[in-house]
Amino acid sequence: MLTWLLQRTPIEVSVLRDRNALYRVNFEGLVENPYTLTIINKTQQLVHYRVAISGLDVAKLQSPQLTAVEAGQMKRIPVTVVADGYDLPNKLNALDFVSTAEEDHSIKASISSVFYRD
């Protein structure tokens, strides 16, 4: 039981792509990919999470600045990743969503996904 307690992570994150469209092109000609992040707070107090992306430097994340998740609760956050299709090396580009707790930066989780372009 002690081993389980030491290995337990205080956060769990999952990502779900929009099933209706792999991507869309906005009025500025930029490629958008919509996702839904699910964050589970496994701690005993309210935690504010900041979401960022890594692995795809030319992309920008459109999401809430901070998301509050109550103790033991789950929260779904709609986010959109936007990039210029001409700046992307491939049609499928790997990226990671990184969620970090503002109260304790050691509480962090990363989940991989894919960014599609036309």
C-alpha positions as CSV (number, residue, x, y, z in Angstrom):
1,M,0.0,0.0,0.0
2,L,2.9,2.3,0.7
3,T,4.2,1.7,-2.8
4,W,0.9,2.6,-4.3
5,L,0.7,5.8,-2.2
6,L,4.2,6.9,-3.4
7,Q,3.4,6.2,-7.0
8,R,0.0,7.9,-7.0
9,T,-0.2,11.0,-9.2
10,P,-2.4,13.9,-7.9
11,I,-3.6,14.7,-11.4
12,E,-5.0,12.8,-14.4
13,V,-5.4,14.3,-17.8
14,S,-7.0,13.0,-21.0
15,V,-7.6,14.6,-24.4
16,L,-10.4,14.0,-26.9
17,R,-10.5,15.3,-30.4
18,D,-13.6,16.6,-32.0
19,R,-15.1,13.7,-34.0
20,N,-16.9,15.8,-36.5
21,A,-13.9,17.4,-38.2
22,L,-10.2,16.7,-38.0
23,Y,-9.5,20.4,-38.7
24,R,-11.1,23.6,-39.9
25,V,-9.8,26.7,-41.6
26,N,-10.8,29.9,-40.0
27,F,-11.5,33.3,-41.7
28,E,-7.9,34.3,-41.4
29,G,-6.8,31.1,-43.3
30,L,-5.3,29.5,-40.2
31,V,-5.8,25.8,-39.4
32,E,-7.7,25.1,-36.2
33,N,-8.0,21.8,-34.3
34,P,-10.6,21.5,-31.5
35,Y,-10.0,19.3,-28.5
36,T,-11.6,18.7,-25.1
37,L,-9.2,18.2,-22.2
38,T,-10.4,16.4,-19.1
39,I,-8.6,17.2,-15.9
40,I,-9.1,15.1,-12.7
41,N,-7.9,16.7,-9.5
42,K,-7.0,13.8,-7.1
43,T,-5.9,16.1,-4.3
44,Q,-7.9,17.2,-1.3
45,Q,-8.0,20.9,-2.1
46,L,-9.0,23.2,-4.9
47,V,-6.3,23.5,-7.6
48,H,-5.9,25.9,-10.4
49,Y,-4.4,24.4,-13.6
50,R,-2.6,26.1,-16.5
51,V,-2.7,24.3,-19.8
52,A,0.1,24.7,-22.4
53,I,1.2,22.9,-25.5
54,S,4.7,21.7,-26.4
55,G,6.3,20.0,-29.4
56,L,4.7,22.2,-32.0
57,D,6.4,25.6,-31.8
58,V,4.4,27.3,-34.6
59,A,1.0,26.6,-33.0
60,K,-0.8,28.7,-30.4
61,L,-3.3,27.4,-27.8
62,Q,-6.6,29.1,-27.3
63,S,-7.9,28.1,-23.8
64,P,-8.8,29.6,-20.5
65,Q,-5.8,31.2,-18.6
66,L,-6.5,29.2,-15.5
67,T,-9.0,26.4,-14.7
68,A,-10.1,25.7,-11.2
69,V,-10.9,22.1,-10.3
70,E,-12.4,21.2,-7.0
71,A,-10.9,18.5,-4.8
72,G,-11.7,15.0,-6.2
73,Q,-13.6,16.5,-9.2
74,M,-13.3,16.3,-12.9
75,K,-13.5,19.2,-15.3
76,R,-13.8,19.3,-19.1
77,I,-12.1,22.2,-20.9
78,P,-12.7,23.0,-24.6
79,V,-9.5,24.2,-26.2
80,T,-8.4,25.0,-29.7
81,V,-4.9,24.8,-31.3
82,V,-4.3,27.2,-34.2
83,A,-1.4,27.2,-36.7
84,D,-0.6,28.4,-40.2
85,G,-0.7,25.4,-42.4
86,Y,2.3,26.6,-44.4
87,D,4.4,26.5,-41.2
88,L,3.7,22.9,-40.4
89,P,6.1,20.3,-41.6
90,N,3.6,17.4,-42.1
91,K,-0.1,16.7,-42.4
92,L,0.0,15.0,-39.0
93,N,2.0,16.8,-36.4
94,A,2.6,15.5,-32.8
95,L,2.1,17.8,-29.9
96,D,1.7,17.5,-26.1
97,F,-0.8,19.1,-23.8
98,V,0.9,20.0,-20.5
99,S,-1.3,20.8,-17.4
100,T,0.5,22.3,-14.4
101,A,-0.9,23.2,-11.0
102,E,-0.4,26.9,-10.1
103,E,-0.2,26.1,-6.4
104,D,2.5,23.4,-6.7
105,H,4.5,23.3,-10.0
106,S,5.6,19.7,-9.3
107,I,1.9,18.6,-10.0
108,K,2.1,18.3,-13.7
109,A,0.7,15.9,-16.4
110,S,1.3,15.6,-20.1
111,I,-0.8,13.9,-22.7
112,S,0.1,13.4,-26.4
113,S,-2.1,14.1,-29.4
114,V,-1.9,15.0,-33.1
115,F,-2.5,18.3,-35.0
116,Y,-4.0,17.8,-38.5
117,R,-3.7,20.2,-41.4
118,D,-5.1,20.2,-44.9
